[in-house]
Amino acid sequence: MTAERQFLGEWRQIRPDPRPASILITFESGGRVVYTIEMGTVQILELTWRLDGEQLVVNQSGAPTVISRFRFQSPTMLVLERDGERSVYVRS
């Protein structure tokens, strides 16, 4: 399975503990990603994504590009690292 296909679907952040918010990332084919933050209210960001080697590149119109190193710890666990910070997501 290609890395792009491994990303597809919904991923919920578990580390660092996102409470009191809930963070969900939904990767779709065709390069669309939806980033949802639930904290009393729901904030939804629609972005684009692509892979460049071992890096995840996320773009939002009018905002800086975000580049994170990634690895799959298992088929259901995704680790993203950016600027020395690590976030862990599980497949929803």
C-alpha distances in whole Angstrom, upper triangle without the diagonal:
4,7,8,6,7,10,11,14,17,18,21,23,24,25,28,29,30,33,35,32,29,26,23,20,18,16,16,14,17,17,19,20,22,24,26,29,31,34,37,36,33,32,29,28,26,24,21,18,16,14,16,15,15,17,17,20,21,24,27,30,33,31,30,26,25,22,21,19,16,14,12,15,13,10,14,15,15,18,19,22,25,28,28,27,24,23,21,19,18,16,19
4,5,5,6,9,11,14,17,17,21,22,24,25,27,29,29,32,34,31,28,25,22,19,17,14,14,12,14,14,17,17,21,22,25,28,30,34,36,35,32,30,27,25,23,21,18,15,13,11,13,12,12,14,14,16,18,21,24,27,30,28,27,23,22,19,18,16,14,13,12,15,14,12,15,16,14,16,17,20,22,26,26,25,23,22,20,19,18,17,19
4,5,5,7,9,13,15,15,18,19,21,21,23,25,25,29,31,28,25,22,19,16,15,12,13,12,14,13,15,15,18,19,22,25,27,31,34,32,29,27,25,23,21,19,16,13,10,8,10,9,9,11,10,13,15,18,22,24,27,25,24,20,18,16,14,13,10,9,9,13,12,11,13,13,11,13,14,16,18,22,22,22,19,18,17,15,16,14,18
4,5,5,7,11,13,14,18,19,21,22,24,26,25,28,30,27,24,21,18,14,13,9,10,8,10,9,12,12,16,17,20,23,26,29,32,31,27,25,22,20,18,16,13,10,8,7,10,11,11,11,10,12,13,16,19,22,25,23,22,19,17,15,14,14,11,12,12,15,15,13,14,15,12,14,14,17,19,23,23,22,20,19,18,16,16,14,17
4,5,5,9,12,13,17,19,21,23,25,26,26,29,30,27,24,21,18,15,12,9,9,8,11,11,13,13,16,18,21,24,26,29,32,31,27,26,23,21,19,18,15,13,11,11,14,14,14,15,13,15,16,19,21,24,27,26,25,22,20,19,17,17,14,13,12,15,14,11,13,14,13,16,16,20,22,25,26,25,22,20,18,16,15,13,15
4,6,8,11,11,15,16,18,20,22,23,23,26,28,25,22,19,16,13,12,10,11,11,14,13,15,14,16,17,20,22,24,28,31,30,26,25,22,21,20,18,16,13,13,11,15,14,13,14,12,15,16,19,22,25,28,26,25,22,20,18,16,15,11,10,8,12,10,7,9,10,9,12,14,17,20,23,23,22,19,17,15,13,12,10,13
4,6,8,9,12,14,16,18,20,21,20,23,25,22,19,16,13,10,9,6,8,9,12,11,11,10,12,14,16,19,21,24,27,26,23,22,19,17,16,14,13,10,10,10,13,14,12,12,10,13,13,16,18,21,24,22,22,19,16,15,13,13,10,10,9,12,12,10,10,10,8,11,12,15,17,21,22,20,17,15,13,11,11,9,12
4,7,9,13,15,18,20,22,23,22,24,26,23,19,16,13,10,7,5,5,7,10,10,10,9,11,13,15,19,21,24,27,25,22,21,18,17,15,14,13,11,11,12,16,17,16,15,13,15,14,17,18,21,25,23,23,20,18,18,17,17,14,14,13,16,14,11,11,13,11,14,15,18,20,24,25,23,20,17,16,13,12,10,11
4,7,10,13,16,19,21,21,20,22,23,20,17,14,10,8,5,5,7,9,12,12,11,9,10,12,13,16,18,22,24,23,19,19,16,16,15,15,14,13,14,15,19,20,19,18,15,17,16,18,19,22,25,24,24,22,20,19,18,19,16,16,14,16,15,12,11,12,12,15,16,19,21,25,26,23,20,17,15,12,11,7,8
4,7,10,13,16,18,17,16,18,20,16,13,10,7,6,4,6,9,12,15,14,12,10,9,10,10,13,15,18,20,19,16,16,14,14,14,14,15,14,16,17,21,22,20,19,16,17,16,18,19,22,25,23,23,21,19,19,18,18,16,16,14,16,15,13,10,11,11,14,15,18,20,24,24,21,18,15,13,9,8,6,5
4,7,9,12,14,14,13,16,17,14,11,8,6,5,6,8,11,15,17,16,14,11,10,10,10,12,14,17,20,19,16,16,14,15,15,15,16,14,16,17,20,21,18,17,14,16,15,18,19,22,25,22,22,20,18,18,15,16,13,14,12,13,13,11,9,8,8,11,12,15,17,21,21,18,15,11,9,6,5,4,5
4,6,9,11,11,10,12,14,11,8,6,5,6,9,11,15,18,21,19,17,13,12,10,10,10,11,14,17,17,15,15,14,15,16,17,18,17,19,20,23,23,21,19,17,19,17,20,20,23,25,23,23,21,19,19,17,18,15,15,14,15,14,14,10,10,10,11,12,15,17,20,20,17,14,10,8,5,5,6,6
4,6,8,8,7,10,12,10,7,6,6,8,11,14,17,20,23,20,19,15,14,11,11,10,12,14,17,17,15,15,15,16,17,17,19,18,20,20,22,23,20,18,16,18,17,19,20,23,25,22,22,20,17,17,15,16,14,15,14,14,15,15,12,10,9,10,10,13,15,17,17,13,11,7,6,4,7,9,10
4,6,6,7,9,12,11,9,9,10,12,15,17,21,24,26,24,22,19,17,15,14,13,14,15,18,19,18,18,19,19,21,21,22,21,23,22,25,25,21,20,19,21,20,23,23,27,28,25,25,23,20,20,17,17,15,15,14,13,14,15,12,10,10,10,12,14,16,19,17,14,11,8,6,6,7,10,11
3,5,7,10,13,12,11,10,12,14,17,19,22,25,27,25,23,20,19,16,16,15,16,16,20,21,20,20,20,20,22,22,23,21,23,22,24,24,20,19,18,20,20,23,23,27,28,25,24,22,19,18,15,16,14,15,14,13,15,17,14,11,11,9,10,12,14,16,14,10,8,5,5,7,10,13,14
4,6,9,12,11,11,11,13,15,18,20,24,27,29,26,24,21,20,16,16,14,16,16,19,21,20,19,20,20,22,22,24,22,24,23,25,25,21,20,19,21,20,23,23,27,27,24,23,22,18,18,16,16,16,16,17,16,18,20,17,14,13,11,11,12,13,14,13,9,8,6,7,9,12,16,17
4,6,8,9,9,10,13,15,19,21,25,28,30,27,25,22,20,17,15,13,14,13,17,18,18,18,19,20,23,23,25,24,26,26,28,28,24,23,21,23,22,24,24,28,28,25,25,24,21,21,19,20,19,19,19,18,19,21,18,15,15,14,14,15,16,18,17,13,11,9,9,10,12,16,16
4,6,5,6,7,10,13,16,19,23,26,28,25,23,19,17,14,12,10,10,10,13,15,14,14,16,17,20,20,23,22,24,25,27,28,25,23,21,22,20,22,22,25,26,23,23,22,19,20,18,20,19,20,20,19,21,22,18,16,15,15,14,16,16,18,17,13,12,10,10,11,13,16,15
3,4,6,9,12,16,19,22,25,29,31,28,26,22,19,16,14,11,10,8,11,14,14,15,17,19,22,23,25,25,28,28,31,31,28,26,24,25,23,25,24,27,28,25,25,25,22,24,22,23,23,23,23,22,24,24,21,19,19,18,18,19,20,21,21,17,16,13,14,14,15,18,17
4,7,10,13,17,20,23,26,30,32,29,26,23,20,16,14,10,9,6,9,11,12,14,16,19,22,23,26,26,29,30,32,33,30,28,26,27,24,26,24,27,28,25,26,26,24,25,24,26,25,26,26,25,26,27,23,21,21,21,20,21,22,23,23,19,18,16,16,16,18,20,18
4,6,10,13,16,20,23,26,28,25,23,19,16,13,10,6,5,4,8,10,9,11,13,15,18,20,23,23,26,27,29,31,28,26,23,24,21,22,21,24,25,22,23,23,21,23,21,23,22,24,23,24,24,25,21,19,19,19,18,20,20,21,22,18,17,14,15,14,16,17,16
4,7,10,13,17,20,23,25,23,20,16,14,11,8,6,5,7,10,11,9,10,12,14,17,18,21,21,24,25,28,29,26,24,21,22,20,21,20,23,25,22,23,23,20,22,20,22,21,22,21,21,22,21,18,17,16,17,17,19,20,22,22,18,17,13,13,11,13,14,12
4,7,10,13,16,20,22,19,17,13,11,7,6,5,7,9,12,12,10,10,10,11,14,15,17,17,20,21,24,25,23,20,17,18,16,18,17,20,22,19,20,19,17,18,17,19,17,19,18,19,20,19,16,15,14,14,14,16,17,19,20,16,14,11,11,9,11,12,11
4,7,10,13,17,19,17,14,10,8,6,5,7,8,12,15,14,11,11,10,11,12,13,15,15,18,19,22,24,21,19,16,17,15,17,16,20,22,20,20,19,17,18,16,18,16,18,17,18,18,17,14,13,12,14,14,17,18,21,21,18,16,12,11,9,10,10,9
4,6,10,13,15,13,11,7,6,5,6,9,12,15,18,16,13,12,10,10,10,10,12,11,14,15,19,20,18,16,13,14,12,14,14,17,20,18,18,16,14,15,14,16,14,16,15,17,17,16,13,13,11,13,12,15,16,19,20,17,15,12,11,9,10,10,10
4,6,10,12,11,8,6,5,7,8,12,14,17,20,18,15,14,11,11,10,10,11,11,13,15,19,20,19,17,14,15,12,14,15,18,21,19,20,18,16,17,16,18,16,17,16,18,18,16,14,14,12,15,14,18,19,22,23,21,18,15,14,11,12,10,9
4,7,9,8,6,5,7,9,11,15,17,21,23,22,18,16,13,12,10,10,9,8,10,12,16,17,16,15,11,12,11,13,14,17,20,19,19,17,15,15,15,16,14,15,15,18,17,15,14,14,12,14,14,17,18,22,23,21,19,16,15,12,13,11,12
4,6,6,5,6,8,11,14,17,20,23,26,23,20,18,15,14,11,10,9,9,11,13,17,19,18,17,14,14,13,14,15,17,21,20,21,18,17,18,18,19,17,18,17,20,20,17,16,17,15,18,17,21,21,25,27,25,22,20,19,16,16,14,14
4,5,7,9,12,15,17,21,24,27,29,27,23,22,18,17,14,12,10,9,10,12,16,18,18,17,14,14,14,15,17,19,22,22,22,19,19,19,19,20,18,19,18,22,21,18,18,19,17,20,19,22,23,27,28,27,25,22,21,19,19,16,17
4,6,9,12,16,19,22,25,28,31,28,24,22,19,16,13,11,9,9,9,12,15,18,19,17,14,14,13,14,15,16,20,20,21,18,18,18,19,20,19,21,21,24,24,21,21,22,20,22,21,23,24,27,29,28,26,24,24,21,22,19,20
4,7,10,13,16,20,23,26,29,26,22,20,16,14,11,8,5,5,6,9,13,15,16,14,11,10,9,10,12,14,17,17,17,14,14,15,16,17,16,18,19,22,22,20,20,20,18,19,18,20,20,23,25,24,23,21,21,19,20,18,19
4,7,10,13,17,20,23,25,23,19,17,13,11,7,6,5,6,9,12,16,18,19,16,13,12,9,10,10,12,16,16,17,14,14,15,16,18,17,20,20,23,23,21,20,20,18,19,18,20,20,23,26,24,23,20,20,18,19,17,18
4,7,10,13,16,20,22,20,16,14,10,8,6,5,5,6,10,12,16,18,18,15,12,11,8,9,10,13,16,15,16,14,13,14,14,17,16,18,18,21,21,19,18,17,15,17,15,18,18,21,23,21,19,17,17,15,16,15,15
4,6,10,13,16,18,16,12,10,7,6,5,6,8,10,13,16,19,22,21,18,14,14,11,11,11,13,16,15,17,15,14,16,16,19,18,20,20,22,22,20,18,18,16,18,16,19,19,22,24,21,20,17,17,14,16,14,14
4,7,10,13,16,14,10,8,6,5,6,8,10,11,15,17,20,22,20,18,14,14,11,12,11,14,16,14,15,15,13,15,15,18,17,19,19,21,22,20,18,17,15,16,14,17,17,19,21,18,17,14,15,13,14,14,14
4,6,10,12,10,7,6,5,6,9,11,14,15,18,20,24,26,24,21,18,18,14,15,14,17,18,17,18,18,16,18,18,21,19,21,21,23,23,22,19,18,17,18,17,19,19,22,23,20,19,15,16,13,15,14,13
4,6,9,8,6,5,6,9,12,14,17,18,21,23,26,28,25,23,20,19,16,17,16,18,19,18,19,19,17,19,19,21,21,23,22,23,24,23,20,19,18,18,17,19,19,21,22,19,18,15,15,14,15,16,15
4,6,6,4,6,9,12,15,17,20,21,25,26,29,31,29,26,23,23,20,21,19,22,23,21,23,23,21,23,22,25,24,25,25,25,26,25,22,21,20,21,20,22,22,24,25,21,20,17,17,15,17,17,15
4,5,6,8,11,14,18,20,23,24,27,29,32,33,31,28,25,25,22,23,21,23,24,22,24,24,23,25,24,27,26,27,27,27,28,28,24,23,22,23,22,23,23,25,25,22,21,18,19,18,19,20,18
4,7,10,13,16,19,22,26,27,30,32,35,37,35,32,29,29,26,26,24,26,26,25,27,27,26,28,28,30,29,31,30,31,31,31,27,26,26,26,25,27,27,28,29,25,25,22,22,21,22,23,20
4,7,10,13,17,19,23,25,28,31,33,35,33,31,27,27,24,23,21,23,23,22,25,25,24,27,27,30,29,31,30,31,31,31,27,26,26,26,25,27,26,28,29,26,25,22,23,21,22,23,20
4,6,10,13,16,20,21,25,27,30,32,30,28,24,24,20,20,18,20,21,20,22,23,22,24,24,27,26,28,27,29,29,28,25,24,23,24,23,25,24,26,28,24,24,20,21,19,20,20,18
4,7,10,13,17,19,22,25,27,30,28,25,22,21,17,17,14,16,17,16,19,19,18,21,21,25,24,26,26,28,29,27,25,24,22,23,21,23,22,24,25,22,22,19,20,18,20,20,19
4,7,10,13,15,19,22,25,27,26,23,19,18,15,14,12,14,16,15,17,17,17,20,20,23,22,25,25,27,27,26,23,22,21,21,20,22,21,23,25,22,22,19,20,18,19,19,17
4,6,10,12,16,19,22,24,23,20,17,15,11,11,8,10,12,12,14,14,13,16,17,21,20,23,23,26,26,25,23,22,20,20,18,20,19,21,23,21,21,18,19,17,19,19,18
4,7,10,14,17,20,23,22,19,16,14,10,9,7,9,12,12,14,13,14,16,17,20,20,23,23,26,26,25,23,22,20,21,19,21,20,22,25,23,22,20,20,18,20,19,19
4,7,10,14,16,19,19,16,12,10,7,6,5,8,11,10,12,10,11,13,15,17,18,20,21,24,25,23,22,21,18,19,17,18,17,20,23,21,20,18,19,18,20,19,19
4,7,11,13,17,17,14,10,8,6,5,7,9,12,12,12,10,11,12,14,16,16,19,20,23,24,22,22,21,18,19,16,18,17,20,23,22,21,19,20,18,20,19,20
4,7,10,13,13,10,7,6,5,6,9,12,15,14,13,10,10,10,11,13,13,16,17,20,21,19,19,18,15,16,14,16,15,18,21,20,19,17,18,17,18,18,19
4,7,10,11,9,6,5,7,9,12,15,17,16,15,11,11,10,11,12,12,14,16,20,20,19,20,19,15,16,14,16,16,19,21,20,19,18,19,18,20,19,21
4,6,7,6,5,6,9,12,15,18,20,18,16,13,12,9,10,10,9,12,14,17,18,17,18,17,14,14,13,14,15,18,19,19,18,17,18,17,19,18,21
4,6,5,6,7,11,13,17,19,21,19,17,13,12,9,10,10,10,13,15,19,20,20,21,20,16,16,14,14,15,17,19,19,19,19,20,20,22,22,25
4,6,8,10,14,16,20,23,24,22,20,16,15,11,11,9,10,11,14,17,18,18,20,19,16,15,14,14,15,18,19,19,18,19,19,20,22,22,25
4,7,10,13,17,20,23,25,22,19,16,14,10,9,6,6,7,11,14,16,16,18,16,12,12,10,11,12,15,16,16,15,16,16,17,19,19,23
4,6,10,13,16,19,21,18,16,12,10,6,5,4,6,9,12,15,17,18,18,16,13,11,9,9,10,13,14,14,14,14,15,16,18,19,22
4,6,10,13,17,18,16,14,10,8,6,5,6,7,10,12,15,17,17,17,15,12,11,8,10,10,13,15,14,13,13,14,14,17,17,19
4,7,10,13,15,13,11,7,6,5,7,9,10,14,16,19,21,20,20,19,15,14,11,12,11,14,16,16,16,15,17,17,19,19,22
4,7,10,12,10,9,6,5,6,8,11,12,16,17,21,22,21,21,19,15,15,12,13,12,15,17,16,16,15,17,16,19,19,20
4,7,9,7,7,5,6,9,12,15,16,19,21,24,26,25,24,23,19,19,16,16,15,17,20,19,19,18,20,19,22,22,23
4,6,5,7,7,9,12,14,18,19,22,24,27,28,27,26,24,21,21,18,19,17,19,22,20,21,20,21,21,23,23,23
4,6,8,9,12,15,18,21,22,26,27,30,32,30,29,28,25,25,21,22,20,21,25,24,24,23,25,24,27,26,27
4,7,9,12,16,19,22,24,28,29,32,34,33,32,30,27,26,23,23,20,21,25,24,25,24,27,26,29,29,29
4,7,9,13,15,19,21,25,27,29,31,31,29,27,24,23,19,19,16,17,21,20,21,21,23,23,26,27,27
4,6,10,13,16,19,22,25,27,30,29,29,26,23,21,18,17,14,14,18,18,19,19,22,23,26,26,28
4,6,10,13,16,19,22,25,27,26,26,24,20,19,15,15,12,13,17,17,18,18,20,20,24,24,26
4,7,10,12,16,19,21,23,23,23,20,17,15,11,11,8,10,14,13,14,14,16,17,20,21,23
4,7,10,13,16,19,21,22,21,19,15,13,10,9,7,9,12,12,13,13,16,16,20,21,23
4,6,10,13,15,18,19,18,15,12,9,6,5,5,8,10,10,9,10,12,13,17,18,21
4,7,11,13,16,17,17,14,11,8,6,5,7,10,10,10,9,11,12,14,16,18,21
4,7,9,12,13,13,11,7,6,5,6,9,12,12,12,10,10,10,11,13,15,18
4,6,9,10,11,9,6,5,7,9,12,15,15,14,11,11,10,11,12,14,17
4,5,6,8,6,5,6,9,12,15,18,17,16,13,12,10,10,10,11,15
4,7,8,5,6,7,10,13,16,19,18,16,13,12,9,10,10,12,15
4,5,5,7,10,13,16,20,23,21,20,16,14,11,11,9,10,14
4,6,8,11,14,17,21,24,23,21,18,16,13,11,9,8,12
4,7,10,13,17,20,24,23,20,16,14,10,8,5,5,8
4,7,10,13,17,20,19,16,13,10,7,6,5,6,10
4,7,10,13,17,16,14,10,8,6,5,6,8,11
4,7,10,13,12,10,7,6,5,6,9,11,15
4,7,10,10,8,6,5,6,8,11,14,16
4,7,6,5,4,6,9,11,15,17,20
4,5,5,7,9,12,14,18,20,22
4,6,9,11,15,17,21,23,26
4,7,10,13,17,20,23,25
4,7,10,13,17,20,22
4,7,10,14,17,19
4,7,10,13,15
4,7,10,13
4,7,9
4,6
4
